[in-house]
Amino acid sequence: MPDSLPWTRERLMVTGGLMLAMFVAAMDATVVGTALPTIARQLGQVELYPWIFAGYLLTSTTSVPLWGRMADLRGRKPVLLAGLAAFVGGSLLCGASPNMPALIIFRALQGIGAGCLQPVTLTVVGDIFPVAQRARLQGLFSAMWAIAAAIGPLIGGVFVVTIGWRWVFLINLPIGLVCAVLFLRYREQREHGGRQRLDYLGAVILTAGVAVLLYGLGTGNPSGKATWPVAVVGGLLLVFYFVREFRTESPTIPVRLLGDALIGPAIAISMLAGTLMFGVNAYLPLYVQTGLGRTALEAGWSVAPLSVGWPIASVVGGRLLLRVGYRAVVAAGALLLFAGAVLLLLIASEGPVAVGAATLVIGMGLGGVLTPILIVVQNAVPWQRRGSITALNQFSRTIGGAIGVSLMGILVEARLGQGPLVPGARVQAAIEPVFWSLVWLGAAVLAGAVGIIVVAARTRREEAREVAV
């Protein structure tokens, strides 16, 4: 395959459809938050409020490996269209919800569809573009998340005060239809790798394990506190699942690939970086508003630079990837992640501008780490595994972030009971261990990047599978 393919009308339409699918999935993660207080007030049963988040988080996380595996077995096009249909259908049902329990159920259905959009979209990108061109394009796909993160809350607020909160969900219908029409032009070239099957029982065990673990850690739990016996049960279910996946001939998650000298460390770094990203998004707005006593707008702007730094670093890193190689770009991104986390610890108390400077560096680190990792793990497997490995990369990042944020919440709860009575000082004291944990996460990512460099340098056979010119 040549280094770059010409931009035909068909390829432009398919790429536009893929980018729109990424955008609608990303926007749904941000646009709903602004409307939720109004939704809870109108539908009642405020005690069920956490499950609007928890149900969506659970299904959008645990369905990712299944969608990726289906894309390998059934083909990308029918699977992506099915996921888009589930997402749009769930959105319409959410918009028509008569009460809170119905909204929670329909939000979970919407999450199932959302779990398809990003991994299968990125899998198709890996199929239709050669590595060199893909490295340059990944920054544009990352920009979809940045744009959605920036305008999602604003759009949600506009809908709430004008045409009503239900349009937060209904807006997905026209966007989804345009996306489907554009993607229908895709002519897929499938490759077959023998008879395989879907492991439905494994998917059930995985969903149960993640649900029980997150509930035990406080996600969706009305008390918001950890229930350690429940968390242990969830952890044991996940251990059983991964042991079972290792033994089966048709695993939903390709756990055997984690033993690869290139793929295993890359997935581990992706998980740690995702935890750092989730931690910043979850706790910095709380810190700026309650700890520093600033407005919600200032809190939002202090986190926004993360979404700016990510696509910039993705574009630059994608181009550098072709010149200096995978290891150098990941090492630079890991160093930026660590530096941003340290900056956050040292200067966050100076105000929102200082917080924004730190999150900009963290965003650049995320772009420098996560984009090259995605390209390299996709390039390290054949067509028949590309959907599964792409899904595993996203799943590890999301589940690592969800578990990490839950554990950070436990730290905050523990410190809130010990801090002084002054509200701002209490929150600052409670967030301090979270900031320290982000620093240690950054250090772990940096150490992992160094480990990849050492292993890859000593294992010459891996160099043929890296992206370097």
GISUL-V657430 format. One record per residue. N is the residue number from 1. RES is the residue in one letter. SS is DSSP state (~ for helix, > for strand, _ for the rest). PHI is phi in whole degrees, 0 to 359 (999 if undefined). Layout:
# GISUL-V657430
n=N res=RES ss=SS phi=PHI
n=N res=RES ss=SS phi=PHI
This chain:
# GISUL-V657430
n=1 res=M ss=_ phi=999
n=2 res=P ss=_ phi=295
n=3 res=D ss=_ phi=294
n=4 res=S ss=_ phi=213
n=5 res=L ss=_ phi=258
n=6 res=P ss=_ phi=291
n=7 res=W ss=_ phi=272
n=8 res=T ss=_ phi=283
n=9 res=R ss=~ phi=300
n=10 res=E ss=~ phi=296
n=11 res=R ss=~ phi=293
n=12 res=L ss=~ phi=297
n=13 res=M ss=~ phi=294
n=14 res=V ss=~ phi=295
n=15 res=T ss=~ phi=297
n=16 res=G ss=~ phi=299
n=17 res=G ss=~ phi=296
n=18 res=L ss=~ phi=295
n=19 res=M ss=~ phi=294
n=20 res=L ss=~ phi=292
n=21 res=A ss=~ phi=297
n=22 res=M ss=~ phi=298
n=23 res=F ss=~ phi=295
n=24 res=V ss=~ phi=292
n=25 res=A ss=~ phi=292
n=26 res=A ss=~ phi=291
n=27 res=M ss=~ phi=295
n=28 res=D ss=~ phi=297
n=29 res=A ss=~ phi=286
n=30 res=T ss=~ phi=246
n=31 res=V ss=~ phi=288
n=32 res=V ss=~ phi=286
n=33 res=G ss=~ phi=304
n=34 res=T ss=~ phi=296
n=35 res=A ss=~ phi=271
n=36 res=L ss=~ phi=298
n=37 res=P ss=~ phi=302
n=38 res=T ss=~ phi=293
n=39 res=I ss=~ phi=299
n=40 res=A ss=~ phi=297
n=41 res=R ss=~ phi=291
n=42 res=Q ss=~ phi=279
n=43 res=L ss=~ phi=272
n=44 res=G ss=_ phi=79
n=45 res=Q ss=_ phi=53
n=46 res=V ss=~ phi=299
n=47 res=E ss=~ phi=297
n=48 res=L ss=~ phi=271
n=49 res=Y ss=~ phi=310
n=50 res=P ss=~ phi=300
n=51 res=W ss=~ phi=284
n=52 res=I ss=~ phi=296
n=53 res=F ss=~ phi=285
n=54 res=A ss=~ phi=296
n=55 res=G ss=~ phi=297
n=56 res=Y ss=~ phi=294
n=57 res=L ss=~ phi=300
n=58 res=L ss=~ phi=297
n=59 res=T ss=~ phi=288
n=60 res=S ss=~ phi=289
n=61 res=T ss=~ phi=273
n=62 res=T ss=~ phi=284
n=63 res=S ss=~ phi=279
n=64 res=V ss=~ phi=303
n=65 res=P ss=~ phi=298
n=66 res=L ss=~ phi=294
n=67 res=W ss=~ phi=297
n=68 res=G ss=~ phi=297
n=69 res=R ss=~ phi=293
n=70 res=M ss=~ phi=298
n=71 res=A ss=~ phi=296
n=72 res=D ss=~ phi=287
n=73 res=L ss=~ phi=271
n=74 res=R ss=~ phi=255
n=75 res=G ss=_ phi=102
n=76 res=R ss=~ phi=289
n=77 res=K ss=~ phi=298
n=78 res=P ss=~ phi=296
n=79 res=V ss=~ phi=290
n=80 res=L ss=~ phi=296
n=81 res=L ss=~ phi=294
n=82 res=A ss=~ phi=293
n=83 res=G ss=~ phi=296
n=84 res=L ss=~ phi=296
n=85 res=A ss=~ phi=296
n=86 res=A ss=~ phi=295
n=87 res=F ss=~ phi=293
n=88 res=V ss=~ phi=293
n=89 res=G ss=~ phi=298
n=90 res=G ss=~ phi=297
n=91 res=S ss=~ phi=296
n=92 res=L ss=~ phi=297
n=93 res=L ss=~ phi=294
n=94 res=C ss=~ phi=299
n=95 res=G ss=~ phi=294
n=96 res=A ss=_ phi=258
n=97 res=S ss=_ phi=299
n=98 res=P ss=_ phi=274
n=99 res=N ss=_ phi=206
n=100 res=M ss=~ phi=293
n=101 res=P ss=~ phi=302
n=102 res=A ss=~ phi=296
n=103 res=L ss=~ phi=298
n=104 res=I ss=~ phi=297
n=105 res=I ss=~ phi=296
n=106 res=F ss=~ phi=290
n=107 res=R ss=~ phi=294
n=108 res=A ss=~ phi=295
n=109 res=L ss=~ phi=297
n=110 res=Q ss=~ phi=299
n=111 res=G ss=~ phi=296
n=112 res=I ss=~ phi=300
n=113 res=G ss=~ phi=294
n=114 res=A ss=~ phi=297
n=115 res=G ss=~ phi=296
n=116 res=C ss=~ phi=273
n=117 res=L ss=~ phi=297
n=118 res=Q ss=~ phi=291
n=119 res=P ss=~ phi=296
n=120 res=V ss=~ phi=286
n=121 res=T ss=~ phi=301
n=122 res=L ss=~ phi=292
n=123 res=T ss=~ phi=294
n=124 res=V ss=~ phi=298
n=125 res=V ss=~ phi=302
n=126 res=G ss=~ phi=294
n=127 res=D ss=~ phi=282
n=128 res=I ss=~ phi=264
n=129 res=F ss=_ phi=240
n=130 res=P ss=_ phi=294
n=131 res=V ss=~ phi=303
n=132 res=A ss=~ phi=299
n=133 res=Q ss=~ phi=290
n=134 res=R ss=~ phi=296
n=135 res=A ss=~ phi=300
n=136 res=R ss=~ phi=284
n=137 res=L ss=~ phi=279
n=138 res=Q ss=~ phi=301
n=139 res=G ss=~ phi=297
n=140 res=L ss=~ phi=293
n=141 res=F ss=~ phi=291
n=142 res=S ss=~ phi=296
n=143 res=A ss=~ phi=297
n=144 res=M ss=~ phi=300
n=145 res=W ss=~ phi=292
n=146 res=A ss=~ phi=296
n=147 res=I ss=~ phi=296
n=148 res=A ss=~ phi=297
n=149 res=A ss=~ phi=295
n=150 res=A ss=~ phi=282
n=151 res=I ss=~ phi=260
n=152 res=G ss=~ phi=303
n=153 res=P ss=~ phi=301
n=154 res=L ss=~ phi=295
n=155 res=I ss=~ phi=298
n=156 res=G ss=~ phi=300
n=157 res=G ss=~ phi=295
n=158 res=V ss=~ phi=296
n=159 res=F ss=~ phi=297
n=160 res=V ss=~ phi=298
n=161 res=V ss=~ phi=272
n=162 res=T ss=_ phi=242
n=163 res=I ss=_ phi=270
n=164 res=G ss=_ phi=111
n=165 res=W ss=_ phi=294
n=166 res=R ss=_ phi=297
n=167 res=W ss=~ phi=287
n=168 res=V ss=~ phi=301
n=169 res=F ss=~ phi=266
n=170 res=L ss=~ phi=293
n=171 res=I ss=~ phi=297
n=172 res=N ss=~ phi=290
n=173 res=L ss=~ phi=295
n=174 res=P ss=~ phi=297
n=175 res=I ss=~ phi=295
n=176 res=G ss=~ phi=296
n=177 res=L ss=~ phi=295
n=178 res=V ss=~ phi=297
n=179 res=C ss=~ phi=300
n=180 res=A ss=~ phi=296
n=181 res=V ss=~ phi=298
n=182 res=L ss=~ phi=294
n=183 res=F ss=~ phi=283
n=184 res=L ss=_ phi=299
n=185 res=R ss=_ phi=284
n=186 res=Y ss=_ phi=288
n=187 res=R ss=_ phi=254
n=188 res=E ss=_ phi=279
n=189 res=Q ss=_ phi=247
n=190 res=R ss=_ phi=274
n=191 res=E ss=_ phi=240
n=192 res=H ss=_ phi=248
n=193 res=G ss=_ phi=231
n=194 res=G ss=_ phi=92
n=195 res=R ss=_ phi=283
n=196 res=Q ss=_ phi=223
n=197 res=R ss=_ phi=218
n=198 res=L ss=_ phi=273
n=199 res=D ss=_ phi=266
n=200 res=Y ss=~ phi=293
n=201 res=L ss=~ phi=297
n=202 res=G ss=~ phi=299
n=203 res=A ss=~ phi=297
n=204 res=V ss=~ phi=295
n=205 res=I ss=~ phi=296
n=206 res=L ss=~ phi=299
n=207 res=T ss=~ phi=299
n=208 res=A ss=~ phi=296
n=209 res=G ss=~ phi=297
n=210 res=V ss=~ phi=295
n=211 res=A ss=~ phi=298
n=212 res=V ss=~ phi=294
n=213 res=L ss=~ phi=297
n=214 res=L ss=~ phi=295
n=215 res=Y ss=~ phi=297
n=216 res=G ss=~ phi=296
n=217 res=L ss=_ phi=273
n=218 res=G ss=_ phi=109
n=219 res=T ss=_ phi=285
n=220 res=G ss=_ phi=82
n=221 res=N ss=_ phi=282
n=222 res=P ss=_ phi=306
n=223 res=S ss=_ phi=283
n=224 res=G ss=_ phi=72
n=225 res=K ss=_ phi=251
n=226 res=A ss=_ phi=287
n=227 res=T ss=_ phi=241
n=228 res=W ss=~ phi=298
n=229 res=P ss=~ phi=301
n=230 res=V ss=~ phi=294
n=231 res=A ss=~ phi=298
n=232 res=V ss=~ phi=297
n=233 res=V ss=~ phi=300
n=234 res=G ss=~ phi=298
n=235 res=G ss=~ phi=297
n=236 res=L ss=~ phi=294
n=237 res=L ss=~ phi=298
n=238 res=L ss=~ phi=291
n=239 res=V ss=~ phi=298
n=240 res=F ss=~ phi=300
n=241 res=Y ss=~ phi=298
n=242 res=F ss=~ phi=290
n=243 res=V ss=~ phi=297
n=244 res=R ss=~ phi=295
n=245 res=E ss=~ phi=297
n=246 res=F ss=~ phi=294
n=247 res=R ss=~ phi=270
n=248 res=T ss=_ phi=282
n=249 res=E ss=_ phi=277
n=250 res=S ss=_ phi=228
n=251 res=P ss=_ phi=286
n=252 res=T ss=_ phi=290
n=253 res=I ss=_ phi=252
n=254 res=P ss=_ phi=285
n=255 res=V ss=~ phi=295
n=256 res=R ss=~ phi=296
n=257 res=L ss=~ phi=291
n=258 res=L ss=~ phi=292
n=259 res=G ss=~ phi=280
n=260 res=D ss=_ phi=291
n=261 res=A ss=_ phi=297
n=262 res=L ss=_ phi=262
n=263 res=I ss=~ phi=287
n=264 res=G ss=~ phi=304
n=265 res=P ss=~ phi=299
n=266 res=A ss=~ phi=296
n=267 res=I ss=~ phi=294
n=268 res=A ss=~ phi=297
n=269 res=I ss=~ phi=296
n=270 res=S ss=~ phi=300
n=271 res=M ss=~ phi=295
n=272 res=L ss=~ phi=296
n=273 res=A ss=~ phi=295
n=274 res=G ss=~ phi=296
n=275 res=T ss=~ phi=297
n=276 res=L ss=~ phi=298
n=277 res=M ss=~ phi=298
n=278 res=F ss=~ phi=297
n=279 res=G ss=~ phi=297
n=280 res=V ss=~ phi=297
n=281 res=N ss=~ phi=294
n=282 res=A ss=~ phi=279
n=283 res=Y ss=~ phi=248
n=284 res=L ss=~ phi=294
n=285 res=P ss=~ phi=301
n=286 res=L ss=~ phi=298
n=287 res=Y ss=~ phi=295
n=288 res=V ss=~ phi=294
n=289 res=Q ss=~ phi=287
n=290 res=T ss=~ phi=268
n=291 res=G ss=~ phi=282
n=292 res=L ss=_ phi=265
n=293 res=G ss=_ phi=72
n=294 res=R ss=_ phi=260
n=295 res=T ss=_ phi=280
n=296 res=A ss=~ phi=297
n=297 res=L ss=~ phi=297
n=298 res=E ss=~ phi=295
n=299 res=A ss=~ phi=297
n=300 res=G ss=~ phi=295
n=301 res=W ss=~ phi=291
n=302 res=S ss=~ phi=288
n=303 res=V ss=~ phi=265
n=304 res=A ss=~ phi=304
n=305 res=P ss=~ phi=302
n=306 res=L ss=~ phi=300
n=307 res=S ss=~ phi=285
n=308 res=V ss=~ phi=272
n=309 res=G ss=~ phi=294
n=310 res=W ss=~ phi=300
n=311 res=P ss=~ phi=296
n=312 res=I ss=~ phi=299
n=313 res=A ss=~ phi=292
n=314 res=S ss=~ phi=295
n=315 res=V ss=~ phi=295
n=316 res=V ss=~ phi=295
n=317 res=G ss=~ phi=296
n=318 res=G ss=~ phi=298
n=319 res=R ss=~ phi=286
n=320 res=L ss=~ phi=292
n=321 res=L ss=~ phi=304
n=322 res=L ss=~ phi=283
n=323 res=R ss=~ phi=255
n=324 res=V ss=~ phi=251
n=325 res=G ss=_ phi=99
n=326 res=Y ss=~ phi=297
n=327 res=R ss=~ phi=297
n=328 res=A ss=~ phi=294
n=329 res=V ss=~ phi=293
n=330 res=V ss=~ phi=296
n=331 res=A ss=~ phi=298
n=332 res=A ss=~ phi=296
n=333 res=G ss=~ phi=297
n=334 res=A ss=~ phi=295
n=335 res=L ss=~ phi=296
n=336 res=L ss=~ phi=295
n=337 res=L ss=~ phi=300
n=338 res=F ss=~ phi=296
n=339 res=A ss=~ phi=297
n=340 res=G ss=~ phi=296
n=341 res=A ss=~ phi=295
n=342 res=V ss=~ phi=294
n=343 res=L ss=~ phi=302
n=344 res=L ss=~ phi=300
n=345 res=L ss=~ phi=295
n=346 res=L ss=~ phi=276
n=347 res=I ss=~ phi=240
n=348 res=A ss=~ phi=301
n=349 res=S ss=~ phi=291
n=350 res=E ss=~ phi=286
n=351 res=G ss=_ phi=132
n=352 res=P ss=~ phi=300
n=353 res=V ss=~ phi=296
n=354 res=A ss=~ phi=295
n=355 res=V ss=~ phi=298
n=356 res=G ss=~ phi=299
n=357 res=A ss=~ phi=297
n=358 res=A ss=~ phi=292
n=359 res=T ss=~ phi=290
n=360 res=L ss=~ phi=297
n=361 res=V ss=~ phi=295
n=362 res=I ss=~ phi=297
n=363 res=G ss=~ phi=299
n=364 res=M ss=~ phi=295
n=365 res=G ss=~ phi=295
n=366 res=L ss=~ phi=297
n=367 res=G ss=~ phi=296
n=368 res=G ss=~ phi=285
n=369 res=V ss=~ phi=262
n=370 res=L ss=~ phi=286
n=371 res=T ss=~ phi=294
n=372 res=P ss=~ phi=298
n=373 res=I ss=~ phi=298
n=374 res=L ss=~ phi=300
n=375 res=I ss=~ phi=298
n=376 res=V ss=~ phi=288
n=377 res=V ss=~ phi=292
n=378 res=Q ss=~ phi=295
n=379 res=N ss=~ phi=285
n=380 res=A ss=_ phi=271
n=381 res=V ss=_ phi=232
n=382 res=P ss=_ phi=284
n=383 res=W ss=~ phi=307
n=384 res=Q ss=~ phi=291
n=385 res=R ss=~ phi=244
n=386 res=R ss=~ phi=294
n=387 res=G ss=~ phi=296
n=388 res=S ss=~ phi=293
n=389 res=I ss=~ phi=288
n=390 res=T ss=~ phi=295
n=391 res=A ss=~ phi=295
n=392 res=L ss=~ phi=298
n=393 res=N ss=~ phi=298
n=394 res=Q ss=~ phi=289
n=395 res=F ss=~ phi=300
n=396 res=S ss=~ phi=297
n=397 res=R ss=~ phi=294
n=398 res=T ss=~ phi=286
n=399 res=I ss=~ phi=291
n=400 res=G ss=~ phi=298
n=401 res=G ss=~ phi=294
n=402 res=A ss=~ phi=296
n=403 res=I ss=~ phi=292
n=404 res=G ss=~ phi=297
n=405 res=V ss=~ phi=295
n=406 res=S ss=~ phi=298
n=407 res=L ss=~ phi=293
n=408 res=M ss=~ phi=297
n=409 res=G ss=~ phi=299
n=410 res=I ss=~ phi=295
n=411 res=L ss=~ phi=298
n=412 res=V ss=~ phi=298
n=413 res=E ss=~ phi=300
n=414 res=A ss=~ phi=294
n=415 res=R ss=~ phi=281
n=416 res=L ss=~ phi=298
n=417 res=G ss=_ phi=282
n=418 res=Q ss=_ phi=249
n=419 res=G ss=_ phi=285
n=420 res=P ss=_ phi=293
n=421 res=L ss=_ phi=282
n=422 res=V ss=_ phi=293
n=423 res=P ss=~ phi=307
n=424 res=G ss=~ phi=299
n=425 res=A ss=~ phi=295
n=426 res=R ss=~ phi=298
n=427 res=V ss=~ phi=293
n=428 res=Q ss=~ phi=299
n=429 res=A ss=~ phi=294
n=430 res=A ss=~ phi=286
n=431 res=I ss=~ phi=281
n=432 res=E ss=~ phi=307
n=433 res=P ss=~ phi=295
n=434 res=V ss=~ phi=294
n=435 res=F ss=~ phi=299
n=436 res=W ss=~ phi=297
n=437 res=S ss=~ phi=295
n=438 res=L ss=~ phi=295
n=439 res=V ss=~ phi=297
n=440 res=W ss=~ phi=294
n=441 res=L ss=~ phi=296
n=442 res=G ss=~ phi=300
n=443 res=A ss=~ phi=296
n=444 res=A ss=~ phi=293
n=445 res=V ss=~ phi=298
n=446 res=L ss=~ phi=297
n=447 res=A ss=~ phi=296
n=448 res=G ss=~ phi=296
n=449 res=A ss=~ phi=296
n=450 res=V ss=~ phi=297
n=451 res=G ss=~ phi=299
n=452 res=I ss=~ phi=299
n=453 res=I ss=~ phi=299
n=454 res=V ss=~ phi=295
n=455 res=V ss=~ phi=296
n=456 res=A ss=~ phi=293
n=457 res=A ss=~ phi=292
n=458 res=R ss=~ phi=273
n=459 res=T ss=_ phi=252
n=460 res=R ss=~ phi=295
n=461 res=R ss=~ phi=293
n=462 res=E ss=~ phi=284
n=463 res=E ss=~ phi=296
n=464 res=A ss=_ phi=290
n=465 res=R ss=_ phi=257
n=466 res=E ss=_ phi=271
n=467 res=V ss=_ phi=264
n=468 res=A ss=_ phi=207
n=469 res=V ss=_ phi=244
